[in-house]
Amino acid sequence: MTVYYIGLSASGHDPALAVVGPDGRVVFAESTERFLQDKRAWGISPDHFGHLSPVVQEIINNDPKAEFRIATTWKSIKADLPVNISDVLLPAHIGEWIRSLQAQVRRNLGIHCRFVCNGRIAGDVMSFDHHLCHAANAVYSSPFQDGLCLVLDGEGEVGSASLFSLTNGKLKRIWRSWGPGSMGTFYTWLTQLCGFSPVSGEEWKVMGLAAFGKPEDDLVEQMSRLFNIKEGRILLADPEVLQEVNNAMQPLTRQPDAPIMQSANLAASGQLAYGKYVDQILSDITDSGVDNLILTGGCALNSSYNGSILSHHSFKQLHIPSAPADDGNALGAALLAWSQENEGQPFPCKQTDPFLGSKINLNHLAALQAHTGLRCTTLATDDTDLIAELLAQGIILGVMRGRAEFGPRALGNRSILADPRIEGMKDRVNKIVKGREGYRPFAPIILQECVEEWFENPQPSPYMSFTLKWKKEKQPLVPAVVHADGTGRLQTVDHSTFPWLYDLVKSFKELTNIPVLLNTSFNVMGKPIVHSVHDALSVLMSTGLDAILIETTLIEKSPKK
């Protein structure tokens, strides 16, 4: 008998499933939204039958004696706790809805697992602290085994922040924040003020918009009154102050039909206020003897702030996992279950590969080649020179290779790529492919060894976790990936973790002398990143995308000759 550990993220939003094998290594990890093609998959069970079944079946085919344990990401059902919901920052009906969804998912957890695993489930569902799951997930991919791990989230069992020490790969909680003070709730509130939907996950739009505005002192001052930071803990201001601030800010709410740029200064002011709060938290936890920081939880997706941490604080290294939000907790729960049943074994860490999701169905690819009438060309496995030449000619290419990335960002296996040198490429991709607002930026992929030459305050950023300033003299060379404030949310690639993508960027550099490509997620606005061959073909045929590369098959819109 060998035991596999199924972790299920059960927050009621951003469900995901992960499987850890008997050796502590990840077998599979993926968000449910990818499989369902339903953004954030609100209220969906993380062990969705169609998503889970092929994963379990492949394990059983390879290991007929496999058994499974189920683990989840919350110790309690929040709707059962006697909590008064404040509606000053987050409208009460949204809070009640989220609590109800978490209760619904939590109570039905494991039903599909037991059916799919067919008598191979050992024991009851194992439940783990929400923030401990965040920390375990982050430690798994951390390049170091000692430091501090800070969780900044929308909420947890009793609060939105936790601090852990990491010593020789072992986690120990130092403190947790109690009460409703939350940086996640702050950003939800800001997102609504700017006229966007946090339910649809549009916090990204606020971060992008902030670069076009200038912080206004009175707005920053008002927003800085919402919380007090005490020894790192986030304390909500008195109700009278909250109401006063909210009353002052509500008239600034952008209506859906108003110009987006109307909220640019508001977004910039909110981003600055957010940074001031988190700076205070980090200052409070900084210990001169601790060089390494792990940042996780949903707030760790704020790449605009993350890029400033090492230059403003005394930490020498900073790690953020590829999936720091609640989807990543599925992996944390599976790892904690493995660790609990393998006492004495070191906790798995230094596993940097983010490509943990679904494989491509080659039968679907064969059918596409046979029946679509499109021009399909089979390339040599390592033919990155040809792809680099096509990109340099100005084509926009969707790439679907290998296993899917775990987390919200496309890291090369489910990406749309283009030439960053072309002046109008950003507008072209936004308009004819993504169908999104023209102000939104694209990420640059850059060779790890070239970062210091191109960016200020260089640091590794394998999962697009950090926004850094381009060096001024480099900006005119790659206009399609330079944001309005001269920054880029970069992805650094090395050959060990990203071998094909590294070779492609290197081929592009040899051709153009530019070690950078434009990268954006392979999807259209409002949809998750593509999951199937049919999803990829749909984007190709319904947008201005020029071609797609599925494994080694190049599919172009030009008909067969």
C-alpha positions as CSV (number, residue, x, y, z in Angstrom):
1,M,0.0,0.0,0.0
2,T,1.2,3.5,-0.9
3,V,-0.6,6.6,0.3
4,Y,-1.3,9.7,-1.8
5,Y,-2.5,12.9,-0.3
6,I,-5.3,14.9,-2.0
7,G,-5.4,18.6,-0.9
8,L,-8.6,20.5,-1.5
9,S,-8.9,24.3,-1.4
10,A,-12.4,24.9,0.2
11,S,-12.8,28.7,0.5
12,G,-15.9,28.9,-1.7
13,H,-13.9,30.7,-4.3
14,D,-10.7,29.8,-6.2
15,P,-11.1,26.1,-5.6
16,A,-8.2,23.8,-6.5
17,L,-7.0,20.3,-6.0
18,A,-3.4,19.0,-5.4
19,V,-2.0,15.6,-5.0
20,V,1.2,14.8,-3.1
21,G,2.9,11.4,-3.5
22,P,4.3,9.1,-0.9
23,D,7.7,10.6,-1.3
24,G,6.4,14.2,-0.5
25,R,6.7,15.4,-4.1
26,V,3.8,17.0,-5.9
27,V,2.0,14.8,-8.4
28,F,-0.6,17.4,-9.5
29,A,-1.8,20.8,-8.7
30,E,-4.3,23.0,-10.6
31,S,-7.1,25.5,-10.1
32,T,-10.6,24.3,-10.8
33,E,-11.3,27.4,-12.9
34,R,-9.0,26.1,-15.6
35,F,-10.9,22.9,-16.0
36,L,-14.3,24.5,-15.9
37,Q,-13.3,27.7,-17.8
38,D,-15.2,29.6,-15.2
39,K,-13.4,32.5,-13.7
40,R,-12.7,32.0,-10.0
41,A,-15.3,29.1,-10.0
42,W,-17.4,30.5,-7.1
43,G,-19.1,27.9,-5.1
44,I,-17.7,24.9,-7.0
45,S,-16.4,21.8,-5.2
46,P,-12.6,21.6,-5.5
47,D,-12.9,17.8,-6.0
48,H,-15.0,18.3,-9.1
49,F,-15.6,14.8,-10.6
50,G,-14.4,15.6,-14.1
51,H,-11.3,17.3,-12.9
52,L,-10.3,14.8,-10.3
53,S,-11.1,11.6,-12.1
54,P,-8.3,11.5,-14.7
55,V,-5.7,12.5,-12.1
56,V,-6.7,9.6,-9.7
57,Q,-7.0,7.1,-12.6
58,E,-3.5,7.9,-13.8
59,I,-2.2,7.3,-10.3
60,I,-4.0,4.0,-9.9
61,N,-2.9,2.9,-13.4
62,N,0.8,3.5,-12.3
63,D,0.3,2.3,-8.8
64,P,-2.5,-0.3,-8.3
65,K,-2.0,-0.4,-4.6
66,A,-2.5,3.3,-4.2
67,E,-4.7,4.7,-1.3
68,F,-5.7,8.3,-0.7
69,R,-6.0,10.7,2.2
70,I,-8.1,13.9,1.9
71,A,-7.0,17.2,3.4
72,T,-8.6,20.6,3.4
73,T,-7.6,24.2,4.0
74,W,-9.8,25.3,6.8
75,K,-10.2,24.0,10.4
76,S,-13.7,25.4,10.7
77,I,-16.8,26.5,8.9
78,K,-16.9,30.2,9.2
79,A,-20.7,30.5,8.9
80,D,-21.0,28.5,12.1
81,L,-18.9,31.0,14.1
82,P,-20.6,33.8,16.0
83,V,-19.1,36.6,13.9
84,N,-20.7,40.0,13.3
85,I,-20.2,41.0,9.7
86,S,-19.2,44.7,9.2
87,D,-20.5,46.3,6.0
88,V,-18.4,49.4,6.1
89,L,-15.6,48.3,3.7
90,L,-17.0,45.0,2.4
91,P,-20.7,45.1,1.8
92,A,-22.4,42.7,4.3
93,H,-24.2,40.8,1.5
94,I,-20.9,39.9,-0.1
95,G,-19.4,38.7,3.2
96,E,-22.5,36.6,3.9
97,W,-22.4,35.1,0.4
98,I,-18.7,34.2,0.8
99,R,-19.4,32.6,4.2
100,S,-22.3,30.6,2.8
101,L,-20.2,29.3,-0.1
102,Q,-17.4,28.3,2.2
103,A,-19.9,26.4,4.4
104,Q,-21.5,24.7,1.4
105,V,-18.2,23.6,0.0
106,R,-16.8,22.6,3.3
107,R,-19.8,20.5,4.3
108,N,-19.8,18.6,1.0
109,L,-16.1,18.2,0.8
110,G,-14.8,14.8,-0.3
111,I,-18.0,13.4,-1.8
112,H,-16.5,13.2,-5.3
113,C,-13.2,12.0,-3.9
114,R,-14.8,9.0,-2.2
115,F,-16.7,8.2,-5.4
116,V,-13.7,8.5,-7.7
117,C,-11.3,6.7,-5.4
118,N,-13.8,3.9,-5.0
119,G,-13.0,2.5,-1.5
120,R,-9.4,3.6,-1.6
121,I,-9.9,6.5,0.9
122,A,-8.1,6.0,4.2
123,G,-9.5,7.8,7.3
124,D,-11.5,11.0,7.6
125,V,-10.9,14.3,6.0
126,M,-7.9,16.0,7.6
127,S,-8.4,19.8,8.3
128,F,-5.6,22.3,8.6
129,D,-5.4,25.9,9.6
130,H,-5.9,28.2,6.6
131,H,-2.8,30.3,7.1
132,L,-0.6,27.3,7.9
133,C,-1.7,25.9,4.4
134,H,-0.6,29.2,2.8
135,A,2.8,28.9,4.6
136,A,3.3,25.2,3.7
137,N,2.6,25.9,0.1
138,A,5.1,28.8,0.0
139,V,7.8,26.8,1.8
140,Y,7.6,24.0,-0.7
141,S,9.0,26.2,-3.5
142,S,11.2,28.3,-1.4
143,P,14.9,28.3,-2.3
144,F,15.9,28.6,1.4
145,Q,15.1,26.7,4.6
146,D,15.4,29.5,7.1
147,G,13.7,32.8,7.5
148,L,10.3,34.4,8.2
149,C,7.1,33.6,6.5
150,L,4.4,36.3,6.5
151,V,0.9,35.5,5.4
152,L,-1.2,38.5,4.3
153,D,-4.7,37.4,3.2
154,G,-8.3,38.5,3.0
155,E,-9.1,36.4,6.0
156,G,-8.2,33.3,8.0
157,E,-9.8,31.4,10.9
158,V,-9.5,34.4,13.2
159,G,-7.7,37.1,11.3
160,S,-6.0,38.1,8.1
161,A,-2.3,37.9,8.9
162,S,0.1,35.3,10.4
163,L,3.8,35.2,11.0
164,F,5.8,32.0,11.0
165,S,9.4,31.2,11.6
166,L,11.1,28.8,9.2
167,T,14.1,26.9,10.7
168,N,15.7,24.0,8.8
169,G,12.5,23.7,6.8
170,K,10.2,23.6,9.9
171,L,7.4,26.1,10.3
172,K,6.4,27.5,13.7
173,R,3.8,30.2,14.2
174,I,5.0,33.3,16.0
175,W,1.8,35.2,16.0
176,R,-1.5,35.7,14.2
177,S,-3.6,38.8,13.8
178,W,-7.0,38.7,15.5
179,G,-10.2,40.5,14.3
180,P,-11.4,41.9,11.0
181,G,-8.4,44.2,10.0
182,S,-7.4,43.0,6.6
183,M,-5.2,44.2,3.7
184,G,-7.2,42.0,1.4
185,T,-10.4,43.6,2.4
186,F,-8.7,47.0,1.9
187,Y,-7.9,46.2,-1.7
188,T,-11.4,44.8,-2.3
189,W,-12.8,48.1,-1.1
190,L,-10.4,50.0,-3.3
191,T,-11.2,47.9,-6.3
192,Q,-14.9,48.7,-5.9
193,L,-14.2,52.4,-5.5
194,C,-12.3,52.3,-8.8
195,G,-15.4,50.8,-10.5
196,F,-14.1,47.3,-10.9
197,S,-15.4,43.9,-9.6
198,P,-13.4,42.0,-6.9
199,V,-15.8,39.1,-7.5
200,S,-14.4,38.8,-11.0
201,G,-10.9,39.2,-9.7
202,E,-10.3,42.7,-11.1
203,E,-7.8,43.8,-8.5
204,W,-5.2,43.5,-11.3
205,K,-6.9,46.4,-13.1
206,V,-6.3,48.7,-10.1
207,M,-2.6,47.9,-10.0
208,G,-2.3,48.6,-13.7
209,L,-4.3,51.8,-13.5
210,A,-2.3,53.1,-10.6
211,A,0.7,53.7,-12.9
212,F,-1.3,56.3,-14.8
213,G,-2.2,58.4,-11.8
214,K,-0.6,60.4,-9.1
215,P,-1.2,59.9,-5.4
216,E,-3.2,62.7,-3.8
217,D,-2.2,63.6,-0.3
218,D,-5.7,63.9,1.1
219,L,-6.8,60.5,-0.3
220,V,-3.8,58.8,1.0
221,E,-4.4,60.4,4.4
222,Q,-8.0,59.3,4.5
223,M,-7.1,55.7,3.5
224,S,-4.3,55.6,6.1
225,R,-6.9,56.1,8.9
226,L,-8.6,52.7,8.3
227,F,-6.2,50.5,10.1
228,N,-3.6,50.7,12.9
229,I,-0.6,48.4,12.7
230,K,0.6,47.2,16.1
231,E,3.6,44.8,16.2
232,G,2.7,43.7,12.8
233,R,-0.9,42.9,13.5
234,I,-3.6,44.7,11.5
235,L,-6.2,46.4,13.7
236,L,-9.3,48.0,12.3
237,A,-10.0,51.6,13.3
238,D,-12.9,52.5,15.5
239,P,-16.3,52.2,13.8
240,E,-16.8,56.0,13.8
241,V,-13.5,56.5,12.0
242,L,-14.3,53.8,9.5
243,Q,-17.7,55.3,8.7
244,E,-16.2,58.8,8.4
245,V,-13.5,57.6,5.9
246,N,-16.0,55.6,3.9
247,N,-18.4,58.5,3.7
248,A,-15.6,60.7,2.4
249,M,-14.5,58.2,-0.2
250,Q,-17.8,56.9,-1.5
251,P,-18.6,60.0,-3.7
252,L,-15.4,59.2,-5.6
253,T,-16.7,55.8,-6.8
254,R,-16.4,55.5,-10.5
255,Q,-19.6,54.5,-12.3
256,P,-19.5,51.8,-14.9
257,D,-20.0,54.2,-17.9
258,A,-17.4,56.7,-16.6
259,P,-14.0,56.9,-18.2
260,I,-11.5,54.5,-16.5
261,M,-8.8,57.2,-16.2
262,Q,-11.2,59.1,-13.9
263,S,-10.0,56.7,-11.1
264,A,-6.3,56.7,-11.9
265,N,-5.4,59.1,-9.0
266,L,-7.6,57.1,-6.7
267,A,-5.9,53.8,-7.7
268,A,-2.4,55.4,-7.3
269,S,-3.4,56.8,-3.8
270,G,-4.8,53.4,-2.7
271,Q,-1.7,51.6,-3.9
272,L,0.5,54.0,-2.0
273,A,-1.6,53.6,1.2
274,Y,-1.5,49.8,0.8
275,G,2.3,50.0,0.5
276,K,2.6,52.2,3.6
277,Y,0.5,49.7,5.7
278,V,2.6,46.7,4.5
279,D,5.8,48.6,5.0
280,Q,4.8,49.1,8.6
281,I,4.1,45.4,9.0
282,L,7.4,44.4,7.6
283,S,9.3,47.0,9.7
284,D,7.6,45.6,12.8
285,I,8.7,42.0,12.0
286,T,12.2,42.8,10.8
287,D,14.9,41.1,12.8
288,S,18.5,42.1,12.0
289,G,19.4,38.4,12.2
290,V,16.9,37.3,9.6
291,D,17.9,37.7,5.9
292,N,15.1,35.7,4.2
293,L,11.5,36.5,3.8
294,I,8.7,34.4,2.3
295,L,5.5,36.4,1.5
296,T,2.3,34.5,0.7
297,G,-1.5,34.8,0.9
298,G,-3.7,36.6,-1.6
299,C,-2.0,40.0,-1.0
300,A,1.3,38.5,-2.2
301,L,-0.1,38.9,-5.7
302,N,0.5,42.7,-5.5
303,S,3.6,42.6,-7.6
304,S,3.6,46.4,-7.8
305,Y,4.4,46.6,-4.1
306,N,6.5,43.4,-4.0
307,G,9.2,44.9,-6.2
308,S,9.9,47.5,-3.6
309,I,10.4,45.2,-0.6
310,L,14.2,44.4,-0.9
311,S,15.1,48.0,-1.6
312,H,13.1,49.4,1.4
313,H,13.8,46.7,4.0
314,S,16.7,44.8,5.3
315,F,15.8,41.3,3.9
316,K,18.3,40.0,1.4
317,Q,16.2,37.4,-0.3
318,L,12.4,37.3,-0.9
319,H,10.4,34.4,-2.1
320,I,6.7,34.3,-3.3
321,P,5.2,31.1,-4.6
322,S,3.6,30.7,-8.0
323,A,0.2,30.3,-6.4
324,P,0.1,32.4,-3.2
325,A,-3.7,32.8,-3.0
326,D,-6.3,30.4,-1.9
327,D,-5.9,28.0,-4.9
328,G,-2.3,27.4,-3.6
329,N,-3.7,26.2,-0.3
330,A,-4.7,22.9,-1.9
331,L,-1.1,22.1,-2.2
332,G,-0.4,23.4,1.3
333,A,-3.1,21.0,2.8
334,A,-1.7,18.0,0.8
335,L,1.8,18.7,2.0
336,L,0.7,19.1,5.6
337,A,-1.2,15.8,5.5
338,W,1.9,14.1,4.1
339,S,4.1,15.7,6.8
340,Q,1.8,14.7,9.6
341,E,1.9,11.1,8.5
342,N,5.6,11.1,7.8
343,E,6.8,12.5,11.1
344,G,10.6,12.9,11.3
345,Q,10.9,13.4,7.5
346,P,12.1,16.9,6.5
347,F,9.4,19.1,5.0
348,P,9.7,19.2,1.2
349,C,11.2,22.4,-0.1
350,K,13.3,23.8,-2.9
351,Q,10.9,22.3,-5.5
352,T,10.8,25.2,-7.9
353,D,8.9,23.7,-10.9
354,P,5.6,25.5,-11.3
355,F,4.3,23.2,-14.1
356,L,2.2,20.9,-12.0
357,G,-1.2,21.0,-13.8
358,S,-2.9,19.2,-16.6
359,K,-1.1,17.6,-19.6
360,I,-2.3,18.2,-23.2
361,N,-4.7,15.6,-24.6
362,L,-2.8,14.4,-27.7
363,N,-5.9,12.7,-29.1
364,H,-7.6,16.0,-29.3
365,L,-4.5,17.5,-31.0
366,A,-4.6,14.7,-33.6
367,A,-8.2,15.4,-34.3
368,L,-7.5,19.1,-34.7
369,Q,-4.8,18.3,-37.2
370,A,-7.1,16.0,-39.2
371,H,-10.3,18.0,-39.3
372,T,-9.8,21.7,-39.0
373,G,-8.4,22.5,-42.4
374,L,-5.8,24.7,-40.9
375,R,-2.2,24.6,-41.8
376,C,-0.4,22.4,-39.3
377,T,3.4,21.9,-39.2
378,T,5.3,19.5,-37.0
379,L,8.5,21.1,-35.7
380,A,11.6,19.6,-34.2
381,T,11.4,19.5,-30.4
382,D,14.1,22.1,-30.0
383,D,13.3,24.3,-33.0
384,T,13.2,27.6,-31.1
385,D,15.0,29.4,-33.9
386,L,12.0,29.1,-36.2
387,I,9.6,30.4,-33.4
388,A,12.0,33.3,-32.7
389,E,12.0,34.2,-36.3
390,L,8.2,34.2,-36.5
391,L,8.0,36.4,-33.4
392,A,10.6,38.8,-34.9
393,Q,8.4,39.0,-38.0
394,G,5.6,40.4,-35.8
395,I,3.2,37.4,-35.4
396,I,1.3,36.9,-32.1
397,L,1.6,33.3,-31.0
398,G,-0.3,31.3,-28.5
399,V,1.8,28.6,-26.8
400,M,0.4,25.5,-25.1
401,R,3.2,23.1,-24.1
402,G,3.8,20.5,-21.4
403,R,1.9,20.8,-18.1
404,A,-0.1,23.8,-17.1
405,E,1.3,26.3,-14.6
406,F,0.0,26.3,-11.0
407,G,-1.2,29.7,-10.2
408,P,-2.8,32.7,-11.9
409,R,0.1,33.7,-14.2
410,A,1.1,32.2,-17.5
411,L,4.7,31.3,-17.3
412,G,5.4,30.1,-20.8
413,N,3.4,26.8,-21.0
414,R,0.0,28.5,-21.5
415,S,1.1,31.9,-22.8
416,I,0.7,34.4,-25.7
417,L,4.0,35.6,-26.9
418,A,5.0,38.5,-29.1
419,D,7.9,40.8,-30.1
420,P,8.3,43.6,-27.4
421,R,10.3,45.9,-29.8
422,I,7.2,46.8,-31.9
423,E,5.8,50.1,-30.9
424,G,2.1,49.3,-31.4
425,M,2.3,45.6,-30.2
426,K,0.8,46.3,-26.8
427,D,-2.3,48.0,-28.3
428,R,-2.6,45.4,-30.9
429,V,-2.6,42.4,-28.5
430,N,-5.0,44.2,-26.1
431,K,-7.4,45.1,-28.9
432,I,-7.5,42.2,-31.3
433,V,-6.5,39.3,-29.1
434,K,-7.2,39.9,-25.4
435,G,-10.2,42.2,-25.9
436,R,-9.3,44.2,-22.8
437,E,-8.7,47.8,-21.8
438,G,-5.8,49.4,-23.7
439,Y,-4.0,50.7,-20.5
440,R,-3.3,47.3,-19.2
441,P,0.4,46.2,-19.4
442,F,2.1,43.0,-20.5
443,A,4.9,41.1,-18.8
444,P,8.4,40.8,-20.1
445,I,10.2,37.5,-20.1
446,I,13.9,38.0,-19.7
447,L,16.9,35.8,-19.4
448,Q,18.0,35.6,-15.8
449,E,21.6,36.5,-16.6
450,C,20.5,39.7,-18.3
451,V,18.3,41.2,-15.6
452,E,21.0,43.3,-14.0
453,E,21.7,45.0,-17.4
454,W,18.0,45.8,-18.0
455,F,16.4,46.5,-14.6
456,E,17.1,48.6,-11.5
457,N,17.3,46.7,-8.2
458,P,17.5,43.4,-10.0
459,Q,16.2,40.2,-8.4
460,P,15.0,36.8,-9.6
461,S,11.3,36.8,-10.5
462,P,10.5,33.3,-11.9
463,Y,6.7,33.6,-11.2
464,M,6.1,37.2,-12.2
465,S,5.9,38.2,-8.6
466,F,7.8,41.5,-8.8
467,T,7.4,44.7,-10.7
468,L,10.7,46.5,-11.2
469,K,11.9,49.7,-12.9
470,W,13.4,49.4,-16.4
471,K,16.7,51.2,-16.8
472,K,15.9,54.3,-18.8
473,E,18.2,53.6,-21.7
474,K,16.5,50.2,-22.2
475,Q,12.9,51.4,-22.3
476,P,12.9,52.6,-25.9
477,L,14.1,49.1,-27.0
478,V,11.1,47.2,-25.7
479,P,8.1,49.7,-25.7
480,A,5.5,47.0,-25.8
481,V,6.4,45.8,-22.2
482,V,7.2,49.1,-20.5
483,H,4.3,50.3,-18.4
484,A,3.3,54.0,-18.1
485,D,5.5,54.4,-15.0
486,G,8.6,52.8,-16.6
487,T,8.1,49.4,-14.9
488,G,7.7,45.8,-15.9
489,R,6.3,42.8,-14.1
490,L,9.1,40.6,-15.2
491,Q,9.5,36.8,-15.5
492,T,13.1,35.7,-15.2
493,V,14.0,32.4,-16.9
494,D,16.9,30.1,-16.3
495,H,17.6,26.8,-18.2
496,S,17.0,24.5,-15.2
497,T,13.4,25.5,-14.6
498,F,12.3,26.9,-18.0
499,P,14.5,25.0,-20.5
500,W,12.3,25.5,-23.7
501,L,11.4,29.1,-22.9
502,Y,14.9,30.0,-22.0
503,D,16.1,28.6,-25.3
504,L,13.4,30.5,-27.1
505,V,14.4,33.9,-25.5
506,K,18.0,33.1,-26.2
507,S,17.2,32.4,-29.8
508,F,15.3,35.7,-30.0
509,K,18.3,37.5,-28.4
510,E,20.7,36.0,-31.0
511,L,18.4,37.2,-33.7
512,T,17.6,40.7,-32.5
513,N,20.1,41.4,-29.6
514,I,17.1,41.7,-27.3
515,P,16.8,39.1,-24.5
516,V,13.2,39.9,-23.9
517,L,9.8,38.6,-25.1
518,L,6.3,39.9,-24.4
519,N,4.2,37.4,-22.4
520,T,0.6,37.4,-21.5
521,S,-1.8,34.7,-20.4
522,F,-3.4,32.5,-23.2
523,N,-7.0,33.6,-22.7
524,V,-9.4,36.4,-23.5
525,M,-10.6,39.0,-21.0
526,G,-13.0,37.4,-18.4
527,K,-12.0,33.8,-19.1
528,P,-9.4,31.7,-17.3
529,I,-6.2,30.6,-19.0
530,V,-6.9,27.9,-21.6
531,H,-7.2,24.3,-20.4
532,S,-7.8,22.1,-23.5
533,V,-6.8,22.0,-27.1
534,H,-10.3,23.1,-28.0
535,D,-10.0,26.2,-25.7
536,A,-6.8,27.1,-27.5
537,L,-8.4,26.6,-31.0
538,S,-11.3,28.8,-29.9
539,V,-9.0,31.7,-29.0
540,L,-7.2,31.3,-32.3
541,M,-10.3,31.4,-34.4
542,S,-12.2,34.1,-32.5
543,T,-9.4,36.6,-32.1
544,G,-6.6,38.3,-34.0
545,L,-4.1,35.6,-32.8
546,D,-1.9,34.6,-35.8
547,A,-1.0,31.1,-34.8
548,I,-0.7,28.6,-31.9
549,L,2.0,26.2,-31.0
550,I,0.6,23.1,-29.3
551,E,3.5,20.9,-28.1
552,T,5.5,20.8,-31.4
553,T,2.6,21.4,-33.8
554,L,2.5,24.9,-35.2
555,I,-1.1,25.7,-36.3
556,E,-1.6,28.8,-38.5
557,K,-4.8,30.4,-39.7
558,S,-3.6,30.2,-43.3
559,P,-5.5,27.3,-44.9
560,K,-3.7,24.1,-46.1
561,K,-2.1,24.5,-49.5
